[in-house]
Amino acid sequence: MQASMFNVRVPLDTMGKSDDVFLMNTFTDSQLIVSRDVAALLDQAGSRALSTLTPDEREALSTLADQGFIVANREAERENLEQYFHEVRESEDQLRLTVLTTLQCNFACDYCFQGDHGDYNKSAAKMSLETASRVAAWTEERLDTITPESFVLTLFGGEPLLNLPVAYYLAERLWKSSEARGVRMMINVITNGLLLTPEVVDRLTPFGLTSVKVTLDGDHDTHNRMRPLRGGQGTFDKIIHNVRQVAGKCRISIGGNFDESSVDSYPALLDFLREQDFADKIARVAFKPIIREPKPQQPKGLIPLTVVGSEGKPLNGTCMTAAGSGSICDNCNFLDEKASFLRAETKKRGFKTVDGVHMGPCEIHRRHAYTIGPDGALYACPGFTGDATQSTGHIDGRRDERRETAAKRFEVISAWKECDDCAFIPVCAGGCSVAAHTELGSMDRPNCHKTAFEAGVIALAHDAAAASEMASVN
């Protein structure tokens, strides 16, 4: 008998509860507020003879064991962890499909994976209705094989609304297919918001539209600098107009991608959103750092080279989880602090946001979560789309050595095994694989943001203490 390696604790001194401690177990998700004496008793688990325990101490230990804070031994706990990730991997409860209707985009964000900002749209892939039909047929086969309870279709890009015929076709056909099989279908749309209209929402709603995520990268001026049109014009005002038009018709969430140059503008954005007449219709607000490939210092006299893909287009970073200029080690603590700060600022304005702890495992760890590119290529994660070396297959079943190698690589991905006894493994799984691949050169290396998780636990502790205080008053 010993304390679980997934226990974390926060003394509640700053909340005026000098004798209390917040306990959380990230594996069982148990959360308790206990006295310091009980917290000390947890530290003594396994070292004191049962005969020396008082009845109250035995009862406390029994409760802690029931909640997962005390385990039989470390070996059994690691076996349970392995089983947990296996169950996540093999779960057939839900089929998840992210479809990139196109890699074309009407914006010119310098951090996205749509590449350069010149003639890119002339050659960027766009899914045809013929390919969409094959995607639908492939999905129907998956539905028959897996027999899930639910099916989630996420329309992504590029800008997915630049290819509405494919978006509408997939929504309508797969809704009918799901309905015929007794599967509950949900549609999510991730869009820059420029083409979001009531007509689009009304067309998708009968087929399970659940949420629309719109990206705002800071306040008015910062967003217009970070996310201009390809001609350089600003986009903030039009997006806000469009959000206002559809608010109330579907679940709207606001996302944003920040770096060192933009992060300080987000409180002003939050203030602006709070003042809008649609503020109470915003379901969630969440911001995350930008991933950029580190740019090493170039020796004088050498011309720097740009990595390009098979079509000769630059492969830029993906707007996923973390980065900045310089190396990841130089920036991770700064970005973690800023992410925690923005979560707190978001909550202050009354918006729901992520808690900073329950962040994973993500879709890359789930066998039945797929991303499909415009040409029908399969990927394990949207962040790798467009990189042919990371394609794990194709909807037409074609096989080649490159795809089979990639599929095997993702089959055994488990960076968390390098994290030793970190308490956050169950909710982190070793971090973002795209960020690790981009910043560290290997998706098998942990992309560690432990300080961010620690800040998230502190926030949970404060929320739990406040709730406890309110309950005692009432």
C-alpha positions, 0 to 999 in steps of 0.5 A: 500500500502506497500513495499513488504517483498521480497525486497532486496537492495544493495547500489552501493557505492563500484561500484563508484555509490554513489547515486544508489541502486540495488533493487531486488524482489525475488518473481517477480524477478524484478531487478532495479538500482534506485537513493537513492531518489527512494529507500527512496520513497519505504520505505515511501510507504503507509505512505505518502498521495498521495496528497503530492507526486510530479508527478515524485514521483507518476510515480516512485511509479507506476513503483515500484508497477508494478515490485512488489516492492510495494504491497497492503498489507502483507496478500495479499502478503502471499496469493500470496506466498501460491498460488505460491508454490501451482502452483509449486507443481501442475504444469503439464508443465514438468514431471521429472524423476530421475532414479538410475540405480544402487547403485553400485559405482566404487569410494570410496568417504567417503561422498556419500550415497553408504555406506561403502567401503568394500563389498558394491558393492556385495549387492548394488542394481542394476536395472534389465531390467525387472524392467526397463521395469516396470519403462518405463511402469509406466512413460508412464502412467504418460505421459498419465495422466499429458500430459506434454509439456516436459519430463526430464530423469536424469540417476543417481546412484551410478554410472549410467554408471555401468548399461549401458543396463538399461540406453540405454533401458530407453533412447530408449524406453522413447524417442519413447514413448515421441515422439509418444505423442508429448512430448519433451524429454531431458536426463541428466547424472550425472556421476563420469566420469570414464566410460564416453566415446564417445561411450556412448554419441553417443548412448544416443544423438539420444534419447535426451541427453542434458547434462552430469555432471561430478564431480571433487572434487578439484585439482589433488591431492585433487580430488584423495584423495576425490574420489579414486577408491575402490582400492585407485587409483587416478581418476583425470587424467582419468576423464579429458581424458574422458571429453576431448574426449566427449567435443563438443558432448554434454553439459558438466558441472562440479560439485564439493563437498567441505568441509573444507579440500578441498575447498582451492584447487578449485581455482587451479582446475579452473585454470587447467580447464581454460587452457584445450583445452575444456575449451570453451566447459564447459557449467557450473561450480558449487560447493557445500558443502558436507552434513554429519551427525554431529558426536557428542562427545562420552563420554569416555568409550563408543563405538560409534555406526554407524547407519545402514540400513535394509541391515546392511550397514552404512548410510553415508551422501549425497553429496547435499548441506551443512555441515562439521564437528561439528554442522551445526550452527558452519559451515553454515557461513563458508561454505556460505562464501566459496561457495560465494568465489568459485562462484566469482572465477569461474566467474573470469575464465570466466565460467558460474555458479549459481548466488547464488540467483535463487536456488529453489524451488527444485524438492521436492516441485514438485508433478510431479518430481519423483526419482526411486530407482533400485528396483522400489521404489519411492522417493520425492528426490534423496537425500533420495534414499536408506532410505526405511523409506523415500520411498513414493511409488512403481512403481507397486502400492504396498501400505503399512503404511510406504510408505503412511506415508512418502507420506503424510509427503512429501505432506505437506512439507513446512519448509518455513512457519517457515521462517517468513518474510524472503525475500528469501522464493521464491528462497529458500523454507526453504532450502534443506530438505535432509540437514535439515533431516540429520543435524537438525533431521527434514525436516520440519525445515528450513535449513537456509543459508541466508548469502549465498543468501545475497552474491548472491544478492550482486554479482547480484548487481555488475553485473547489475551495470557493465552492466549498466556502459558498456551500458552507455559507448556504 
